[in-house]
Amino acid sequence: MKVLLQHKESGHYLKDAGVTTRDSSDAMDFLSSTQAIEFCARHKIIGMQIVLRFHEQHFDIVLPMLMDRRHQATRVAQAA
């Protein structure tokens, strides 16, 4: 199984921080979904979803990522 990050709007996959690719085989493959989430948090990457791609299957599992409401409230308060 591959754990990939995909931009929700463009459908492109994350190749590196700030770099995307159309080809999922060129995308960064994470060891776990937790590692993918932590990568986004560390690099302040938003608008992504996790794609679980199974080698022997003909389908992917797509998991949307939502900002933690506790952090969202902090960001709104800082913007005010």
mmJSON file of the N, C-alpha and C atoms, coordinates in Angstrom:
{"data_MODEL":{"atom_site":{
"group_PDB":["ATOM","ATOM","ATOM","ATOM","ATOM","ATOM","ATOM","ATOM","ATOM","ATOM","ATOM","ATOM","ATOM","ATOM","ATOM","ATOM","ATOM","ATOM","ATOM","ATOM","ATOM","ATOM","ATOM","ATOM","ATOM","ATOM","ATOM","ATOM","ATOM","ATOM","ATOM","ATOM","ATOM","ATOM","ATOM","ATOM","ATOM","ATOM","ATOM","ATOM","ATOM","ATOM","ATOM","ATOM","ATOM","ATOM","ATOM","ATOM","ATOM","ATOM","ATOM","ATOM","ATOM","ATOM","ATOM","ATOM","ATOM","ATOM","ATOM","ATOM","ATOM","ATOM","ATOM","ATOM","ATOM","ATOM","ATOM","ATOM","ATOM","ATOM","ATOM","ATOM","ATOM","ATOM","ATOM","ATOM","ATOM","ATOM","ATOM","ATOM","ATOM","ATOM","ATOM","ATOM","ATOM","ATOM","ATOM","ATOM","ATOM","ATOM","ATOM","ATOM","ATOM","ATOM","ATOM","ATOM","ATOM","ATOM","ATOM","ATOM","ATOM","ATOM","ATOM","ATOM","ATOM","ATOM","ATOM","ATOM","ATOM","ATOM","ATOM","ATOM","ATOM","ATOM","ATOM","ATOM","ATOM","ATOM","ATOM","ATOM","ATOM","ATOM","ATOM","ATOM","ATOM","ATOM","ATOM","ATOM","ATOM","ATOM","ATOM","ATOM","ATOM","ATOM","ATOM","ATOM","ATOM","ATOM","ATOM","ATOM","ATOM","ATOM","ATOM","ATOM","ATOM","ATOM","ATOM","ATOM","ATOM","ATOM","ATOM","ATOM","ATOM","ATOM","ATOM","ATOM","ATOM","ATOM","ATOM","ATOM","ATOM","ATOM","ATOM","ATOM","ATOM","ATOM","ATOM","ATOM","ATOM","ATOM","ATOM","ATOM","ATOM","ATOM","ATOM","ATOM","ATOM","ATOM","ATOM","ATOM","ATOM","ATOM","ATOM","ATOM","ATOM","ATOM","ATOM","ATOM","ATOM","ATOM","ATOM","ATOM","ATOM","ATOM","ATOM","ATOM","ATOM","ATOM","ATOM","ATOM","ATOM","ATOM","ATOM","ATOM","ATOM","ATOM","ATOM","ATOM","ATOM","ATOM","ATOM","ATOM","ATOM","ATOM","ATOM","ATOM","ATOM","ATOM","ATOM","ATOM","ATOM","ATOM","ATOM","ATOM","ATOM","ATOM","ATOM","ATOM","ATOM","ATOM","ATOM","ATOM","ATOM","ATOM","ATOM","ATOM","ATOM","ATOM","ATOM","ATOM"],
"id":[1,2,3,4,5,6,7,8,9,10,11,12,13,14,15,16,17,18,19,20,21,22,23,24,25,26,27,28,29,30,31,32,33,34,35,36,37,38,39,40,41,42,43,44,45,46,47,48,49,50,51,52,53,54,55,56,57,58,59,60,61,62,63,64,65,66,67,68,69,70,71,72,73,74,75,76,77,78,79,80,81,82,83,84,85,86,87,88,89,90,91,92,93,94,95,96,97,98,99,100,101,102,103,104,105,106,107,108,109,110,111,112,113,114,115,116,117,118,119,120,121,122,123,124,125,126,127,128,129,130,131,132,133,134,135,136,137,138,139,140,141,142,143,144,145,146,147,148,149,150,151,152,153,154,155,156,157,158,159,160,161,162,163,164,165,166,167,168,169,170,171,172,173,174,175,176,177,178,179,180,181,182,183,184,185,186,187,188,189,190,191,192,193,194,195,196,197,198,199,200,201,202,203,204,205,206,207,208,209,210,211,212,213,214,215,216,217,218,219,220,221,222,223,224,225,226,227,228,229,230,231,232,233,234,235,236,237,238,239,240],
"type_symbol":["N","C","C","N","C","C","N","C","C","N","C","C","N","C","C","N","C","C","N","C","C","N","C","C","N","C","C","N","C","C","N","C","C","N","C","C","N","C","C","N","C","C","N","C","C","N","C","C","N","C","C","N","C","C","N","C","C","N","C","C","N","C","C","N","C","C","N","C","C","N","C","C","N","C","C","N","C","C","N","C","C","N","C","C","N","C","C","N","C","C","N","C","C","N","C","C","N","C","C","N","C","C","N","C","C","N","C","C","N","C","C","N","C","C","N","C","C","N","C","C","N","C","C","N","C","C","N","C","C","N","C","C","N","C","C","N","C","C","N","C","C","N","C","C","N","C","C","N","C","C","N","C","C","N","C","C","N","C","C","N","C","C","N","C","C","N","C","C","N","C","C","N","C","C","N","C","C","N","C","C","N","C","C","N","C","C","N","C","C","N","C","C","N","C","C","N","C","C","N","C","C","N","C","C","N","C","C","N","C","C","N","C","C","N","C","C","N","C","C","N","C","C","N","C","C","N","C","C","N","C","C","N","C","C","N","C","C","N","C","C"],
"label_atom_id":["N","CA","C","N","CA","C","N","CA","C","N","CA","C","N","CA","C","N","CA","C","N","CA","C","N","CA","C","N","CA","C","N","CA","C","N","CA","C","N","CA","C","N","CA","C","N","CA","C","N","CA","C","N","CA","C","N","CA","C","N","CA","C","N","CA","C","N","CA","C","N","CA","C","N","CA","C","N","CA","C","N","CA","C","N","CA","C","N","CA","C","N","CA","C","N","CA","C","N","CA","C","N","CA","C","N","CA","C","N","CA","C","N","CA","C","N","CA","C","N","CA","C","N","CA","C","N","CA","C","N","CA","C","N","CA","C","N","CA","C","N","CA","C","N","CA","C","N","CA","C","N","CA","C","N","CA","C","N","CA","C","N","CA","C","N","CA","C","N","CA","C","N","CA","C","N","CA","C","N","CA","C","N","CA","C","N","CA","C","N","CA","C","N","CA","C","N","CA","C","N","CA","C","N","CA","C","N","CA","C","N","CA","C","N","CA","C","N","CA","C","N","CA","C","N","CA","C","N","CA","C","N","CA","C","N","CA","C","N","CA","C","N","CA","C","N","CA","C","N","CA","C","N","CA","C","N","CA","C","N","CA","C","N","CA","C","N","CA","C","N","CA","C","N","CA","C","N","CA","C"],
"label_alt_id":[null,null,null,null,null,null,null,null,null,null,null,null,null,null,null,null,null,null,null,null,null,null,null,null,null,null,null,null,null,null,null,null,null,null,null,null,null,null,null,null,null,null,null,null,null,null,null,null,null,null,null,null,null,null,null,null,null,null,null,null,null,null,null,null,null,null,null,null,null,null,null,null,null,null,null,null,null,null,null,null,null,null,null,null,null,null,null,null,null,null,null,null,null,null,null,null,null,null,null,null,null,null,null,null,null,null,null,null,null,null,null,null,null,null,null,null,null,null,null,null,null,null,null,null,null,null,null,null,null,null,null,null,null,null,null,null,null,null,null,null,null,null,null,null,null,null,null,null,null,null,null,null,null,null,null,null,null,null,null,null,null,null,null,null,null,null,null,null,null,null,null,null,null,null,null,null,null,null,null,null,null,null,null,null,null,null,null,null,null,null,null,null,null,null,null,null,null,null,null,null,null,null,null,null,null,null,null,null,null,null,null,null,null,null,null,null,null,null,null,null,null,null,null,null,null,null,null,null,null,null,null,null,null,null,null,null,null,null,null,null],
"label_comp_id":["MET","MET","MET","LYS","LYS","LYS","VAL","VAL","VAL","LEU","LEU","LEU","LEU","LEU","LEU","GLN","GLN","GLN","HIS","HIS","HIS","LYS","LYS","LYS","GLU","GLU","GLU","SER","SER","SER","GLY","GLY","GLY","HIS","HIS","HIS","TYR","TYR","TYR","LEU","LEU","LEU","LYS","LYS","LYS","ASP","ASP","ASP","ALA","ALA","ALA","GLY","GLY","GLY","VAL","VAL","VAL","THR","THR","THR","THR","THR","THR","ARG","ARG","ARG","ASP","ASP","ASP","SER","SER","SER","SER","SER","SER","ASP","ASP","ASP","ALA","ALA","ALA","MET","MET","MET","ASP","ASP","ASP","PHE","PHE","PHE","LEU","LEU","LEU","SER","SER","SER","SER","SER","SER","THR","THR","THR","GLN","GLN","GLN","ALA","ALA","ALA","ILE","ILE","ILE","GLU","GLU","GLU","PHE","PHE","PHE","CYS","CYS","CYS","ALA","ALA","ALA","ARG","ARG","ARG","HIS","HIS","HIS","LYS","LYS","LYS","ILE","ILE","ILE","ILE","ILE","ILE","GLY","GLY","GLY","MET","MET","MET","GLN","GLN","GLN","ILE","ILE","ILE","VAL","VAL","VAL","LEU","LEU","LEU","ARG","ARG","ARG","PHE","PHE","PHE","HIS","HIS","HIS","GLU","GLU","GLU","GLN","GLN","GLN","HIS","HIS","HIS","PHE","PHE","PHE","ASP","ASP","ASP","ILE","ILE","ILE","VAL","VAL","VAL","LEU","LEU","LEU","PRO","PRO","PRO","MET","MET","MET","LEU","LEU","LEU","MET","MET","MET","ASP","ASP","ASP","ARG","ARG","ARG","ARG","ARG","ARG","HIS","HIS","HIS","GLN","GLN","GLN","ALA","ALA","ALA","THR","THR","THR","ARG","ARG","ARG","VAL","VAL","VAL","ALA","ALA","ALA","GLN","GLN","GLN","ALA","ALA","ALA","ALA","ALA","ALA"],
"label_asym_id":["A","A","A","A","A","A","A","A","A","A","A","A","A","A","A","A","A","A","A","A","A","A","A","A","A","A","A","A","A","A","A","A","A","A","A","A","A","A","A","A","A","A","A","A","A","A","A","A","A","A","A","A","A","A","A","A","A","A","A","A","A","A","A","A","A","A","A","A","A","A","A","A","A","A","A","A","A","A","A","A","A","A","A","A","A","A","A","A","A","A","A","A","A","A","A","A","A","A","A","A","A","A","A","A","A","A","A","A","A","A","A","A","A","A","A","A","A","A","A","A","A","A","A","A","A","A","A","A","A","A","A","A","A","A","A","A","A","A","A","A","A","A","A","A","A","A","A","A","A","A","A","A","A","A","A","A","A","A","A","A","A","A","A","A","A","A","A","A","A","A","A","A","A","A","A","A","A","A","A","A","A","A","A","A","A","A","A","A","A","A","A","A","A","A","A","A","A","A","A","A","A","A","A","A","A","A","A","A","A","A","A","A","A","A","A","A","A","A","A","A","A","A","A","A","A","A","A","A","A","A","A","A","A","A","A","A","A","A","A","A"],
"label_entity_id":["1","1","1","1","1","1","1","1","1","1","1","1","1","1","1","1","1","1","1","1","1","1","1","1","1","1","1","1","1","1","1","1","1","1","1","1","1","1","1","1","1","1","1","1","1","1","1","1","1","1","1","1","1","1","1","1","1","1","1","1","1","1","1","1","1","1","1","1","1","1","1","1","1","1","1","1","1","1","1","1","1","1","1","1","1","1","1","1","1","1","1","1","1","1","1","1","1","1","1","1","1","1","1","1","1","1","1","1","1","1","1","1","1","1","1","1","1","1","1","1","1","1","1","1","1","1","1","1","1","1","1","1","1","1","1","1","1","1","1","1","1","1","1","1","1","1","1","1","1","1","1","1","1","1","1","1","1","1","1","1","1","1","1","1","1","1","1","1","1","1","1","1","1","1","1","1","1","1","1","1","1","1","1","1","1","1","1","1","1","1","1","1","1","1","1","1","1","1","1","1","1","1","1","1","1","1","1","1","1","1","1","1","1","1","1","1","1","1","1","1","1","1","1","1","1","1","1","1","1","1","1","1","1","1","1","1","1","1","1","1"],
"label_seq_id":[1,1,1,2,2,2,3,3,3,4,4,4,5,5,5,6,6,6,7,7,7,8,8,8,9,9,9,10,10,10,11,11,11,12,12,12,13,13,13,14,14,14,15,15,15,16,16,16,17,17,17,18,18,18,19,19,19,20,20,20,21,21,21,22,22,22,23,23,23,24,24,24,25,25,25,26,26,26,27,27,27,28,28,28,29,29,29,30,30,30,31,31,31,32,32,32,33,33,33,34,34,34,35,35,35,36,36,36,37,37,37,38,38,38,39,39,39,40,40,40,41,41,41,42,42,42,43,43,43,44,44,44,45,45,45,46,46,46,47,47,47,48,48,48,49,49,49,50,50,50,51,51,51,52,52,52,53,53,53,54,54,54,55,55,55,56,56,56,57,57,57,58,58,58,59,59,59,60,60,60,61,61,61,62,62,62,63,63,63,64,64,64,65,65,65,66,66,66,67,67,67,68,68,68,69,69,69,70,70,70,71,71,71,72,72,72,73,73,73,74,74,74,75,75,75,76,76,76,77,77,77,78,78,78,79,79,79,80,80,80],
"pdbx_PDB_ins_code":[null,null,null,null,null,null,null,null,null,null,null,null,null,null,null,null,null,null,null,null,null,null,null,null,null,null,null,null,null,null,null,null,null,null,null,null,null,null,null,null,null,null,null,null,null,null,null,null,null,null,null,null,null,null,null,null,null,null,null,null,null,null,null,null,null,null,null,null,null,null,null,null,null,null,null,null,null,null,null,null,null,null,null,null,null,null,null,null,null,null,null,null,null,null,null,null,null,null,null,null,null,null,null,null,null,null,null,null,null,null,null,null,null,null,null,null,null,null,null,null,null,null,null,null,null,null,null,null,null,null,null,null,null,null,null,null,null,null,null,null,null,null,null,null,null,null,null,null,null,null,null,null,null,null,null,null,null,null,null,null,null,null,null,null,null,null,null,null,null,null,null,null,null,null,null,null,null,null,null,null,null,null,null,null,null,null,null,null,null,null,null,null,null,null,null,null,null,null,null,null,null,null,null,null,null,null,null,null,null,null,null,null,null,null,null,null,null,null,null,null,null,null,null,null,null,null,null,null,null,null,null,null,null,null,null,null,null,null,null,null],
"Cartn_x":[0.84,0.0,0.885,0.454,1.126,0.237,0.858,0.156,0.624,-0.287,0.044,-0.757,-0.256,-0.999,-1.408,-2.693,-3.223,-3.89,-3.603,-4.242,-5.712,-6.604,-8.036,-8.555,-8.098,-8.648,-8.007,-6.693,-6.004,-5.917,-5.951,-5.774,-4.319,-3.408,-1.978,-1.501,-0.438,0.118,1.349,1.579,2.742,4.002,4.968,6.257,7.28,7.192,8.045,7.354,7.828,7.213,7.204,6.006,5.878,5.955,6.087,6.213,5.157,4.377,3.376,3.641,2.99,3.121,1.774,1.507,0.283,0.383,1.595,1.848,2.012,1.104,1.162,2.41,2.988,4.197,5.411,5.345,6.424,6.208,5.068,4.705,5.465,5.561,6.163,5.27,5.862,5.133,5.468,4.458,4.655,4.502,5.137,5.049,3.683,2.996,1.686,0.898,-0.403,-1.224,-0.845,-0.447,-0.004,1.216,2.153,3.346,2.97,2.011,1.563,0.924,0.102,-0.541,0.504,1.461,2.518,3.364,3.603,4.354,3.608,2.296,1.493,1.531,1.405,1.436,2.794,3.857,5.216,5.51,5.024,5.311,4.173,3.152,2.001,1.334,1.133,0.499,-0.987,-1.828,-3.28,-3.891,-5.166,-5.888,-5.553,-5.069,-4.667,-5.63,-5.572,-6.271,-5.316,-5.538,-4.698,-5.307,-4.465,-4.908,-4.172,-4.939,-4.374,-4.515,-3.393,-3.388,-2.89,-3.733,-3.408,-2.901,-1.791,-1.133,-2.001,-2.653,-3.395,-4.869,-5.303,-6.717,-6.935,-8.17,-8.524,-9.227,-8.965,-9.588,-8.625,-8.877,-8.129,-9.097,-8.573,-9.359,-8.867,-9.798,-9.452,-9.984,-9.08,-9.422,-9.208,-10.287,-10.104,-9.467,-8.641,-8.02,-8.684,-9.137,-9.76,-8.895,-8.871,-8.103,-8.768,-7.98,-8.469,-9.15,-10.363,-11.125,-10.418,-9.649,-8.917,-7.9,-7.21,-6.223,-6.905,-8.061,-8.791,-9.242,-9.718,-10.145,-8.97,-7.802,-6.605,-6.25,-6.33,-5.987,-6.979,-8.275,-9.28,-9.038,-8.732,-8.472,-7.241,-6.219,-5.006,-5.263,-6.169,-6.459,-7.277,-8.012,-8.894,-8.146],
"Cartn_y":[-1.179,0.0,1.243,2.251,3.544,4.547,5.427,6.513,7.803,8.452,9.636,10.837,12.021,13.251,13.821,14.162,14.679,16.022,16.992,18.3,18.13,18.593,18.368,18.975,20.166,20.854,20.411,20.301,19.981,18.481,17.682,16.241,15.825,16.803,16.493,15.924,15.148,14.489,15.237,15.183,15.848,15.049,15.726,15.103,15.486,16.714,17.244,18.503,19.072,20.291,21.358,21.797,22.829,22.341,21.028,20.466,19.38,19.477,18.454,17.829,16.695,15.972,15.354,15.223,14.552,13.038,12.525,11.081,10.572,9.736,9.229,8.388,7.801,6.996,7.865,9.169,10.105,10.764,10.501,11.176,10.622,11.445,11.037,9.968,8.875,7.769,7.766,7.961,8.026,6.639,6.43,5.142,4.926,6.022,5.922,7.199,7.136,8.338,9.364,8.906,9.821,10.604,9.937,10.619,11.656,11.346,12.289,13.523,13.315,14.426,15.29,14.658,15.409,16.207,15.66,16.37,17.646,17.532,18.707,19.747,19.313,20.251,20.935,20.182,20.721,21.746,21.488,22.361,23.339,23.35,24.245,24.096,22.852,22.537,22.301,23.003,22.845,22.419,22.034,21.669,20.29,19.406,18.069,17.012,15.848,14.67,13.489,12.506,11.312,10.292,9.69,8.638,7.359,6.322,4.999,4.208,3.911,3.224,1.798,0.834,-0.57,-1.161,-1.879,-2.4,-3.395,-4.29,-5.363,-5.032,-3.878,-3.517,-2.51,-2.367,-1.429,-0.195,0.105,1.27,1.893,3.144,3.865,4.233,4.458,5.014,6.435,7.389,8.804,9.311,9.906,10.418,11.928,12.71,14.162,14.553,15.581,16.094,17.419,17.54,18.766,19.37,20.695,21.366,21.115,20.819,20.633,21.927,21.847,23.043,23.869,23.221,23.982,24.897,24.405,25.221,26.265,25.917,26.85,28.051,27.815,28.907,29.815,29.239,30.026,30.896,30.355,31.112,32.246,32.01,33.057,34.165,33.803,34.8,35.635,35.012,35.738,36.693,36.335,37.176,38.41,38.324,39.434,40.591],
"Cartn_z":[0.0,0.0,0.0,-0.745,-0.748,-0.023,0.739,1.417,0.762,0.046,-0.731,-0.248,-0.557,-0.319,-1.666,-1.787,-3.045,-2.802,-3.668,-3.572,-3.946,-3.076,-3.279,-4.575,-4.927,-6.099,-7.412,-7.451,-8.711,-8.975,-7.906,-8.059,-8.169,-8.108,-8.183,-6.855,-6.919,-5.74,-5.253,-3.961,-3.379,-3.687,-4.281,-4.586,-3.529,-3.036,-1.971,-1.467,-0.39,0.145,-0.942,-1.339,-2.356,-3.792,-4.0,-5.353,-5.539,-6.627,-6.913,-8.279,-8.507,-9.77,-10.127,-11.401,-11.852,-11.684,-11.76,-11.752,-10.319,-9.884,-8.508,-8.25,-9.297,-9.095,-8.762,-9.061,-8.714,-7.355,-6.736,-5.485,-4.287,-3.259,-1.995,-1.362,-0.938,-0.314,1.172,2.003,3.45,4.069,5.198,5.892,6.52,6.866,7.506,7.253,7.491,7.353,8.415,9.588,10.645,10.189,9.549,9.05,7.986,7.136,6.107,6.743,7.757,8.464,9.15,9.81,10.495,9.504,8.313,7.277,6.877,6.673,6.322,7.431,8.663,9.791,9.89,9.763,9.88,8.79,7.585,6.441,6.138,7.023,6.872,5.498,5.096,3.817,4.068,3.327,3.482,2.147,2.189,0.973,0.435,1.298,0.855,1.394,0.777,1.277,1.18,2.022,2.026,1.069,0.248,-0.665,-0.286,0.016,0.277,-1.019,-1.645,-2.936,-2.717,-3.054,-2.867,-4.181,-4.117,-5.317,-6.088,-5.4,-6.064,-6.281,-5.843,-5.937,-7.061,-7.44,-8.505,-7.944,-6.699,-6.083,-5.087,-4.768,-3.741,-2.631,-1.46,-0.365,-0.165,-0.224,-0.093,1.24,2.02,3.347,3.374,3.453,3.522,4.849,4.806,6.034,6.367,7.599,8.072,9.155,9.205,10.239,11.591,12.571,13.934,14.369,14.85,15.232,16.298,17.162,18.183,17.528,16.504,15.799,14.931,14.364,13.52,14.347,15.561,16.43,16.762,16.966,17.258,16.064,14.868,13.663,13.438,13.691,13.525,14.534,15.775,16.818,16.478,15.914,15.552,14.397,13.494,12.336,12.716,13.805,14.223,14.827],
"occupancy":[1.0,1.0,1.0,1.0,1.0,1.0,1.0,1.0,1.0,1.0,1.0,1.0,1.0,1.0,1.0,1.0,1.0,1.0,1.0,1.0,1.0,1.0,1.0,1.0,1.0,1.0,1.0,1.0,1.0,1.0,1.0,1.0,1.0,1.0,1.0,1.0,1.0,1.0,1.0,1.0,1.0,1.0,1.0,1.0,1.0,1.0,1.0,1.0,1.0,1.0,1.0,1.0,1.0,1.0,1.0,1.0,1.0,1.0,1.0,1.0,1.0,1.0,1.0,1.0,1.0,1.0,1.0,1.0,1.0,1.0,1.0,1.0,1.0,1.0,1.0,1.0,1.0,1.0,1.0,1.0,1.0,1.0,1.0,1.0,1.0,1.0,1.0,1.0,1.0,1.0,1.0,1.0,1.0,1.0,1.0,1.0,1.0,1.0,1.0,1.0,1.0,1.0,1.0,1.0,1.0,1.0,1.0,1.0,1.0,1.0,1.0,1.0,1.0,1.0,1.0,1.0,1.0,1.0,1.0,1.0,1.0,1.0,1.0,1.0,1.0,1.0,1.0,1.0,1.0,1.0,1.0,1.0,1.0,1.0,1.0,1.0,1.0,1.0,1.0,1.0,1.0,1.0,1.0,1.0,1.0,1.0,1.0,1.0,1.0,1.0,1.0,1.0,1.0,1.0,1.0,1.0,1.0,1.0,1.0,1.0,1.0,1.0,1.0,1.0,1.0,1.0,1.0,1.0,1.0,1.0,1.0,1.0,1.0,1.0,1.0,1.0,1.0,1.0,1.0,1.0,1.0,1.0,1.0,1.0,1.0,1.0,1.0,1.0,1.0,1.0,1.0,1.0,1.0,1.0,1.0,1.0,1.0,1.0,1.0,1.0,1.0,1.0,1.0,1.0,1.0,1.0,1.0,1.0,1.0,1.0,1.0,1.0,1.0,1.0,1.0,1.0,1.0,1.0,1.0,1.0,1.0,1.0,1.0,1.0,1.0,1.0,1.0,1.0,1.0,1.0,1.0,1.0,1.0,1.0,1.0,1.0,1.0,1.0,1.0,1.0],
"B_iso_or_equiv":[0.0,0.0,0.0,0.0,0.0,0.0,0.0,0.0,0.0,0.0,0.0,0.0,0.0,0.0,0.0,0.0,0.0,0.0,0.0,0.0,0.0,0.0,0.0,0.0,0.0,0.0,0.0,0.0,0.0,0.0,0.0,0.0,0.0,0.0,0.0,0.0,0.0,0.0,0.0,0.0,0.0,0.0,0.0,0.0,0.0,0.0,0.0,0.0,0.0,0.0,0.0,0.0,0.0,0.0,0.0,0.0,0.0,0.0,0.0,0.0,0.0,0.0,0.0,0.0,0.0,0.0,0.0,0.0,0.0,0.0,0.0,0.0,0.0,0.0,0.0,0.0,0.0,0.0,0.0,0.0,0.0,0.0,0.0,0.0,0.0,0.0,0.0,0.0,0.0,0.0,0.0,0.0,0.0,0.0,0.0,0.0,0.0,0.0,0.0,0.0,0.0,0.0,0.0,0.0,0.0,0.0,0.0,0.0,0.0,0.0,0.0,0.0,0.0,0.0,0.0,0.0,0.0,0.0,0.0,0.0,0.0,0.0,0.0,0.0,0.0,0.0,0.0,0.0,0.0,0.0,0.0,0.0,0.0,0.0,0.0,0.0,0.0,0.0,0.0,0.0,0.0,0.0,0.0,0.0,0.0,0.0,0.0,0.0,0.0,0.0,0.0,0.0,0.0,0.0,0.0,0.0,0.0,0.0,0.0,0.0,0.0,0.0,0.0,0.0,0.0,0.0,0.0,0.0,0.0,0.0,0.0,0.0,0.0,0.0,0.0,0.0,0.0,0.0,0.0,0.0,0.0,0.0,0.0,0.0,0.0,0.0,0.0,0.0,0.0,0.0,0.0,0.0,0.0,0.0,0.0,0.0,0.0,0.0,0.0,0.0,0.0,0.0,0.0,0.0,0.0,0.0,0.0,0.0,0.0,0.0,0.0,0.0,0.0,0.0,0.0,0.0,0.0,0.0,0.0,0.0,0.0,0.0,0.0,0.0,0.0,0.0,0.0,0.0,0.0,0.0,0.0,0.0,0.0,0.0,0.0,0.0,0.0,0.0,0.0,0.0],
"pdbx_formal_charge":[null,null,null,null,null,null,null,null,null,null,null,null,null,null,null,null,null,null,null,null,null,null,null,null,null,null,null,null,null,null,null,null,null,null,null,null,null,null,null,null,null,null,null,null,null,null,null,null,null,null,null,null,null,null,null,null,null,null,null,null,null,null,null,null,null,null,null,null,null,null,null,null,null,null,null,null,null,null,null,null,null,null,null,null,null,null,null,null,null,null,null,null,null,null,null,null,null,null,null,null,null,null,null,null,null,null,null,null,null,null,null,null,null,null,null,null,null,null,null,null,null,null,null,null,null,null,null,null,null,null,null,null,null,null,null,null,null,null,null,null,null,null,null,null,null,null,null,null,null,null,null,null,null,null,null,null,null,null,null,null,null,null,null,null,null,null,null,null,null,null,null,null,null,null,null,null,null,null,null,null,null,null,null,null,null,null,null,null,null,null,null,null,null,null,null,null,null,null,null,null,null,null,null,null,null,null,null,null,null,null,null,null,null,null,null,null,null,null,null,null,null,null,null,null,null,null,null,null,null,null,null,null,null,null,null,null,null,null,null,null],
"auth_seq_id":[1,1,1,2,2,2,3,3,3,4,4,4,5,5,5,6,6,6,7,7,7,8,8,8,9,9,9,10,10,10,11,11,11,12,12,12,13,13,13,14,14,14,15,15,15,16,16,16,17,17,17,18,18,18,19,19,19,20,20,20,21,21,21,22,22,22,23,23,23,24,24,24,25,25,25,26,26,26,27,27,27,28,28,28,29,29,29,30,30,30,31,31,31,32,32,32,33,33,33,34,34,34,35,35,35,36,36,36,37,37,37,38,38,38,39,39,39,40,40,40,41,41,41,42,42,42,43,43,43,44,44,44,45,45,45,46,46,46,47,47,47,48,48,48,49,49,49,50,50,50,51,51,51,52,52,52,53,53,53,54,54,54,55,55,55,56,56,56,57,57,57,58,58,58,59,59,59,60,60,60,61,61,61,62,62,62,63,63,63,64,64,64,65,65,65,66,66,66,67,67,67,68,68,68,69,69,69,70,70,70,71,71,71,72,72,72,73,73,73,74,74,74,75,75,75,76,76,76,77,77,77,78,78,78,79,79,79,80,80,80],
"auth_comp_id":["MET","MET","MET","LYS","LYS","LYS","VAL","VAL","VAL","LEU","LEU","LEU","LEU","LEU","LEU","GLN","GLN","GLN","HIS","HIS","HIS","LYS","LYS","LYS","GLU","GLU","GLU","SER","SER","SER","GLY","GLY","GLY","HIS","HIS","HIS","TYR","TYR","TYR","LEU","LEU","LEU","LYS","LYS","LYS","ASP","ASP","ASP","ALA","ALA","ALA","GLY","GLY","GLY","VAL","VAL","VAL","THR","THR","THR","THR","THR","THR","ARG","ARG","ARG","ASP","ASP","ASP","SER","SER","SER","SER","SER","SER","ASP","ASP","ASP","ALA","ALA","ALA","MET","MET","MET","ASP","ASP","ASP","PHE","PHE","PHE","LEU","LEU","LEU","SER","SER","SER","SER","SER","SER","THR","THR","THR","GLN","GLN","GLN","ALA","ALA","ALA","ILE","ILE","ILE","GLU","GLU","GLU","PHE","PHE","PHE","CYS","CYS","CYS","ALA","ALA","ALA","ARG","ARG","ARG","HIS","HIS","HIS","LYS","LYS","LYS","ILE","ILE","ILE","ILE","ILE","ILE","GLY","GLY","GLY","MET","MET","MET","GLN","GLN","GLN","ILE","ILE","ILE","VAL","VAL","VAL","LEU","LEU","LEU","ARG","ARG","ARG","PHE","PHE","PHE","HIS","HIS","HIS","GLU","GLU","GLU","GLN","GLN","GLN","HIS","HIS","HIS","PHE","PHE","PHE","ASP","ASP","ASP","ILE","ILE","ILE","VAL","VAL","VAL","LEU","LEU","LEU","PRO","PRO","PRO","MET","MET","MET","LEU","LEU","LEU","MET","MET","MET","ASP","ASP","ASP","ARG","ARG","ARG","ARG","ARG","ARG","HIS","HIS","HIS","GLN","GLN","GLN","ALA","ALA","ALA","THR","THR","THR","ARG","ARG","ARG","VAL","VAL","VAL","ALA","ALA","ALA","GLN","GLN","GLN","ALA","ALA","ALA","ALA","ALA","ALA"],
"auth_asym_id":["A","A","A","A","A","A","A","A","A","A","A","A","A","A","A","A","A","A","A","A","A","A","A","A","A","A","A","A","A","A","A","A","A","A","A","A","A","A","A","A","A","A","A","A","A","A","A","A","A","A","A","A","A","A","A","A","A","A","A","A","A","A","A","A","A","A","A","A","A","A","A","A","A","A","A","A","A","A","A","A","A","A","A","A","A","A","A","A","A","A","A","A","A","A","A","A","A","A","A","A","A","A","A","A","A","A","A","A","A","A","A","A","A","A","A","A","A","A","A","A","A","A","A","A","A","A","A","A","A","A","A","A","A","A","A","A","A","A","A","A","A","A","A","A","A","A","A","A","A","A","A","A","A","A","A","A","A","A","A","A","A","A","A","A","A","A","A","A","A","A","A","A","A","A","A","A","A","A","A","A","A","A","A","A","A","A","A","A","A","A","A","A","A","A","A","A","A","A","A","A","A","A","A","A","A","A","A","A","A","A","A","A","A","A","A","A","A","A","A","A","A","A","A","A","A","A","A","A","A","A","A","A","A","A","A","A","A","A","A","A"],
"auth_atom_id":["N","CA","C","N","CA","C","N","CA","C","N","CA","C","N","CA","C","N","CA","C","N","CA","C","N","CA","C","N","CA","C","N","CA","C","N","CA","C","N","CA","C","N","CA","C","N","CA","C","N","CA","C","N","CA","C","N","CA","C","N","CA","C","N","CA","C","N","CA","C","N","CA","C","N","CA","C","N","CA","C","N","CA","C","N","CA","C","N","CA","C","N","CA","C","N","CA","C","N","CA","C","N","CA","C","N","CA","C","N","CA","C","N","CA","C","N","CA","C","N","CA","C","N","CA","C","N","CA","C","N","CA","C","N","CA","C","N","CA","C","N","CA","C","N","CA","C","N","CA","C","N","CA","C","N","CA","C","N","CA","C","N","CA","C","N","CA","C","N","CA","C","N","CA","C","N","CA","C","N","CA","C","N","CA","C","N","CA","C","N","CA","C","N","CA","C","N","CA","C","N","CA","C","N","CA","C","N","CA","C","N","CA","C","N","CA","C","N","CA","C","N","CA","C","N","CA","C","N","CA","C","N","CA","C","N","CA","C","N","CA","C","N","CA","C","N","CA","C","N","CA","C","N","CA","C","N","CA","C","N","CA","C","N","CA","C","N","CA","C","N","CA","C","N","CA","C","N","CA","C"],
"pdbx_PDB_model_num":[1,1,1,1,1,1,1,1,1,1,1,1,1,1,1,1,1,1,1,1,1,1,1,1,1,1,1,1,1,1,1,1,1,1,1,1,1,1,1,1,1,1,1,1,1,1,1,1,1,1,1,1,1,1,1,1,1,1,1,1,1,1,1,1,1,1,1,1,1,1,1,1,1,1,1,1,1,1,1,1,1,1,1,1,1,1,1,1,1,1,1,1,1,1,1,1,1,1,1,1,1,1,1,1,1,1,1,1,1,1,1,1,1,1,1,1,1,1,1,1,1,1,1,1,1,1,1,1,1,1,1,1,1,1,1,1,1,1,1,1,1,1,1,1,1,1,1,1,1,1,1,1,1,1,1,1,1,1,1,1,1,1,1,1,1,1,1,1,1,1,1,1,1,1,1,1,1,1,1,1,1,1,1,1,1,1,1,1,1,1,1,1,1,1,1,1,1,1,1,1,1,1,1,1,1,1,1,1,1,1,1,1,1,1,1,1,1,1,1,1,1,1,1,1,1,1,1,1,1,1,1,1,1,1,1,1,1,1,1,1]
}}}
